[in-house]
Amino acid sequence: MSDLLIEAEKDYTGEFLKAKKVQRTKSFLKGVLFLLPSIILFSVFLFYPLFKTIYLSFFLTDSSGATTVFVGMNNFKAIFTSPLFLKSLEVTFLFVLYTVPGTVIVSLFLAVLANEKLRGIGIFRTIFSSTMGISVAAASVFWMFLFHPTIGWLNQILELFGVEAIGWLTDPDWALISVSLSTIWMNVGFTFLILLGGLQSIDSYLYESADIDGASYFYKLRRITIPMLSPTLFFVITVSFINAFQTFGQVDMLTRGGPQNETNVIVYSIYQEAFMNYQHGAASAQAIILFVIILLLTLVQFKLGERKVHYQ
Amino acid sequence: MQHVEMIDLEKSYDNQKNVLNGINLAIEEGEFFVLVGPSGSGKSTLLRMIAGLEDITGGILKINDKVVNHLRPKDRNLSMVFQNYALYPHLTVEQNILFGLHAKKVEKKEQQKRLIETAEMMGLTELLKRKPKQLSGGQRQRVALARSVVSHAPLCLMDEPLSNLDAKLRAHMRIEIRRLQKKLGLTMIYVTHDQVEAMTMGDRIMVLNDGKIQQVGDPITLYNEPANLFVASFIGSPKINLGTAVIRDHHLIIEDSIHIPITTSDIGNIIQKDDLTIGIRAEHIFHGEEDKKTHELEVINVEHLGNETLLTFEIGKELWTAKWLGQWRARVGDKVPVKISVEHMSFFDSKTTELIKPASNTAKEQEVVAI
């Protein structure tokens, strides 16, 4: 009697497993169906170009981009011996070093200010985040006027203080700084908005409790605001980092890589190589290198950053 | 000595006039004072005004006989426990407890001494290195209490500290908080919407509704002599049984369905004959033994609580509940004999909702036993 019962149970488990398998396959197929639109879009606009770029980087091409001669790793070798590329690598790193901390510090400062509950604070929030709505081209034109050697406001202000005029975009020592300055201005809007959102999601009870405990403003900033904001800060830093490496528009508009290649960041160098010199193979190789650099640095950032980030 | 004193305290916001109105109150040193009321009654606002987290619109607030209207929270020498505990999620239990002392730059040695002392008292010694998210609800609650205790502030404010706990833990924490308060001799101002918490914990209770004080008194007084219909129905579980009543021809007629003969001695100084509302507690609707029954009522619901039984009757359009000690095998639809007498009834004016006459017999029979 009892043997029979056990046997019957065994049969059932087998059937259960089968039924579960069918259900799993069904739900997998359904999931794929939902993902299909993005799979198609990503394939056409991301995966295909990526593999095409890798493919191209092993070839020499004619002016239309068609492959001519297979050269293997020669494109990469040539790049790393080219002083021009090494220069643009250096410029890119400097540019990132100027803009990322600059953007984050300025927008954090503005966000902390704009987080205060004051009358008319909405106006300031709008102003501080407004650069998000300005296109790179428009912003560049605007900054071009500011940087203009004779009629630009910046030089006029300097003159007012009796300082000699600066060739903002023409002086090799200043050009990268000027481009960085305008980039910080352009990126502050977005970063500010994200940080403000992060600040507003911090529970007000924490501050009230600290008020009763007698904590000063800076103590609260250091012990509550910054740690509680760390996930947002981490996100903002990572995104700004990637953005800075990919900067193109303002360089193209303001300096065209000059003077003396002082602002020739990698993306601009890729553009020149591909569409001015028609060296699609070499340009592809540069693009691959940029991709690897960003990937590695982002991974490093995650490894280092995650330990210091407090998720709630 | 009066620890906290409020004179004509008022609060209004730009878009909402008179959130609190004419609050006059004195809280003694070492007293466990409970502010109770439904949500939106202004009790939390009042507590936050005492703490200094909300501006005071009008009136005077004194702590230790000094006017503190203008002082910042940290200068009022008090501690506060928040409803959601306000623990810092990125700090360990130890850092959480020491946050305030650290901010006030208390000496390191003194910090450690107080930490050990408090952790032992609250049973947190094992948990000091943990983060709040690794703690259970009850443990978090204890950390919040520890943070308040460690400050050595003589005045402690609590804003619904038990509302996030389950029923069992809540009953336990009620006793712990009460014991802690007595042991440390704290003056406690405790906000809750739960009348059971108010009754069980408070030395004195203030019932607040719509920003106005309804009644201030010790729990028993509030229960026996509620100042108005709001207090009567807010305090006590099950809820007091209410019914509109009129007096006609030496009879009290409740909800047009219950007639009770009355004499002048029963109603004392009531001259009003119409627009009365009577209230009778569930434990005062007795089971009527054969010769003593006054009415027979149809049971519409029975709740067995183990040691007592709740029976629900329909009186006019009101539902009345009787609480009988022991286990009664009554069934829905049964007619049961009950004894309802005027001496247990409180009389209220239906229009003003004010108390006209409290139940005359509570003190005698309800045995508020003094030990």
HADDOCK unambig.tbl for C-alpha pairs under 7 A between the chains (distance, minus, plus):
assign (segid A and resid 205 and name CA) (segid B and resid 86 and name CA) 5.51 0.50 0.50
assign (segid A and resid 206 and name CA) (segid B and resid 86 and name CA) 5.19 0.50 0.50
assign (segid A and resid 206 and name CA) (segid B and resid 87 and name CA) 6.99 0.50 0.50
assign (segid A and resid 206 and name CA) (segid B and resid 88 and name CA) 6.80 0.50 0.50
assign (segid A and resid 208 and name CA) (segid B and resid 53 and name CA) 6.92 0.50 0.50
assign (segid A and resid 209 and name CA) (segid B and resid 86 and name CA) 6.73 0.50 0.50
assign (segid A and resid 210 and name CA) (segid B and resid 100 and name CA) 6.98 0.50 0.50
assign (segid A and resid 211 and name CA) (segid B and resid 73 and name CA) 6.10 0.50 0.50
assign (segid A and resid 211 and name CA) (segid B and resid 74 and name CA) 6.07 0.50 0.50
assign (segid A and resid 212 and name CA) (segid B and resid 73 and name CA) 4.91 0.50 0.50
assign (segid A and resid 212 and name CA) (segid B and resid 74 and name CA) 4.70 0.50 0.50
assign (segid A and resid 212 and name CA) (segid B and resid 79 and name CA) 6.49 0.50 0.50
assign (segid A and resid 213 and name CA) (segid B and resid 74 and name CA) 5.92 0.50 0.50
assign (segid A and resid 213 and name CA) (segid B and resid 100 and name CA) 4.54 0.50 0.50
assign (segid A and resid 214 and name CA) (segid B and resid 74 and name CA) 4.43 0.50 0.50
assign (segid A and resid 214 and name CA) (segid B and resid 100 and name CA) 6.62 0.50 0.50
assign (segid A and resid 214 and name CA) (segid B and resid 103 and name CA) 6.38 0.50 0.50
assign (segid A and resid 214 and name CA) (segid B and resid 104 and name CA) 6.22 0.50 0.50
assign (segid A and resid 215 and name CA) (segid B and resid 100 and name CA) 6.95 0.50 0.50
assign (segid A and resid 215 and name CA) (segid B and resid 103 and name CA) 4.95 0.50 0.50
assign (segid A and resid 215 and name CA) (segid B and resid 104 and name CA) 6.82 0.50 0.50
assign (segid A and resid 227 and name CA) (segid B and resid 90 and name CA) 6.93 0.50 0.50
assign (segid A and resid 310 and name CA) (segid B and resid 90 and name CA) 5.82 0.50 0.50
assign (segid A and resid 312 and name CA) (segid B and resid 89 and name CA) 6.28 0.50 0.50
